[in-house]
Amino acid sequence: MKVAIACDHGAYEYKEILKKMLIEEGYMVTDFGTDSTASVDYADYASAAARSVAAHENDKGIVLCGTGIGVSIAANKIKGIRCALCSDPLSARLTREHNDSNVLAMGQRIIGEELMKEIAHVWLTTEFSHEERHQRRIDKVSKLED
């Protein structure tokens, strides 16, 4: 699986930790930055990662910032992206099963490192349920982009 990853300065540390973990687990990772803790604008990085998912260059994306809020808003502006901001493994599982989310957002200032790893693992390994009711709802949400 190919995973896009991006962050702003508020989550650079977590991005690097997560990138290392994903590579060790066999994921192909494309890093869209940032590359330091110097102040940057989250929209630039989150949108680049999200665009790569929307273009099917990457299968899924993970975006991070201090709270996860800014990157989730930015990613969701890209047509075809269903980005979910998660702070617990249950939400990560359910957003994959019910919403077929293709981008995960997390906040370095909100969750601990081990929880961040667990959320990412659960999200990446959970499949969409393909239940008709969930697909019907996703289709309705997708029509809102038109």
C-alpha positions in Angstrom: 0.0 0.0 0.0 1.2 3.5 -0.9 0.6 6.1 1.8 1.0 9.9 1.5 2.1 11.6 4.7 2.3 15.3 5.5 2.4 17.7 8.4 3.0 21.3 9.5 5.6 22.4 12.0 3.3 21.4 14.9 3.5 17.7 14.1 6.9 17.3 12.4 8.1 15.0 15.2 5.1 12.7 14.9 5.3 12.6 11.1 8.9 11.4 11.3 8.0 8.7 13.9 5.0 7.6 11.9 6.9 7.6 8.6 9.6 5.3 10.1 7.0 3.0 11.6 5.1 2.7 8.3 8.3 2.0 6.3 9.3 -0.7 8.8 5.8 -2.3 8.4 6.3 -2.4 4.6 4.3 0.6 3.4 5.5 2.7 0.6 5.5 6.2 2.0 5.6 9.5 0.0 6.5 12.4 2.3 5.0 15.7 1.3 6.7 17.6 4.2 7.3 19.7 6.1 10.9 18.9 6.8 11.5 20.8 10.1 9.8 22.6 13.0 10.1 26.0 11.3 6.6 27.6 11.0 4.7 26.8 7.8 1.1 26.8 6.6 -0.6 23.5 7.1 -2.8 23.9 4.0 0.2 23.7 1.6 1.2 20.3 2.9 -2.1 18.7 3.7 -3.5 19.6 0.3 -0.5 18.1 -1.5 -0.9 14.8 0.2 -4.7 14.8 -0.3 -4.3 15.6 -4.0 -2.0 12.6 -4.4 -4.7 10.4 -2.9 -7.4 11.9 -5.0 -5.3 11.3 -8.1 -4.7 7.7 -7.1 -0.9 8.2 -6.8 -1.2 7.1 -3.2 -3.8 4.7 -1.8 -4.3 6.6 1.5 -3.0 9.6 3.2 -2.2 10.7 6.8 -1.9 14.4 7.7 -0.9 15.9 11.0 -0.7 19.2 12.7 -0.9 20.4 16.3 -4.6 19.6 16.7 -5.3 17.8 13.4 -8.1 20.3 12.8 -6.4 22.5 10.2 -5.1 19.7 8.1 -8.4 17.9 8.1 -10.2 21.0 6.9 -7.6 21.5 4.2 -7.6 17.9 3.0 -11.4 17.8 2.9 -11.4 20.7 0.4 -9.9 18.4 -2.2 -12.6 16.7 -4.4 -12.7 13.0 -3.7 -11.2 13.2 -0.2 -12.9 11.9 2.9 -10.6 13.0 5.7 -11.4 11.9 9.2 -9.9 13.6 12.3 -9.4 10.8 14.8 -8.1 10.8 18.4 -9.0 7.2 19.3 -8.8 3.8 17.7 -12.6 3.2 17.7 -13.2 6.3 15.5 -10.4 5.2 13.3 -12.0 1.8 12.7 -15.5 3.2 12.2 -14.5 5.9 9.8 -12.9 3.2 7.6 -15.8 0.7 8.0 -18.6 3.3 7.6 -17.2 6.3 5.7 -14.4 4.7 3.6 -12.2 7.6 4.7 -9.1 7.9 2.5 -7.2 10.4 4.6 -6.6 10.3 8.4 -5.8 13.5 10.4 -4.3 13.5 13.8 -3.0 16.2 16.2 0.4 15.9 17.9 -0.7 18.2 20.8 -3.9 16.1 21.3 -2.7 12.5 21.5 0.3 10.6 22.8 2.8 9.0 20.6 1.7 5.4 21.2 -1.9 6.3 20.7 -1.0 8.0 17.4 0.7 4.8 16.2 -2.3 2.6 17.3 -4.8 4.9 15.5 -2.7 4.8 12.3 -2.4 1.1 12.5 -6.1 0.5 13.0 -7.1 3.0 10.3 -4.7 1.5 7.8 -5.7 -2.1 8.4 -9.5 -1.7 8.6 -11.4 -2.3 5.4 -14.6 -0.5 4.2 -17.7 -2.6 5.1 -19.2 -2.2 1.6 -22.7 -2.3 3.3 -25.3 -0.7 1.0 -26.4 1.8 3.6 -22.8 3.1 4.1 -22.2 3.3 0.3 -25.4 5.1 -0.2 -24.4 7.7 2.4 -20.9 8.1 0.9 -22.5 8.6 -2.6 -24.7 11.4 -1.2 -21.7 13.1 0.4 -19.7 12.8 -2.8 -22.6 14.5 -4.7 -22.1 17.5 -2.4 -18.8 18.2 -4.2 -20.6 18.9 -7.5 
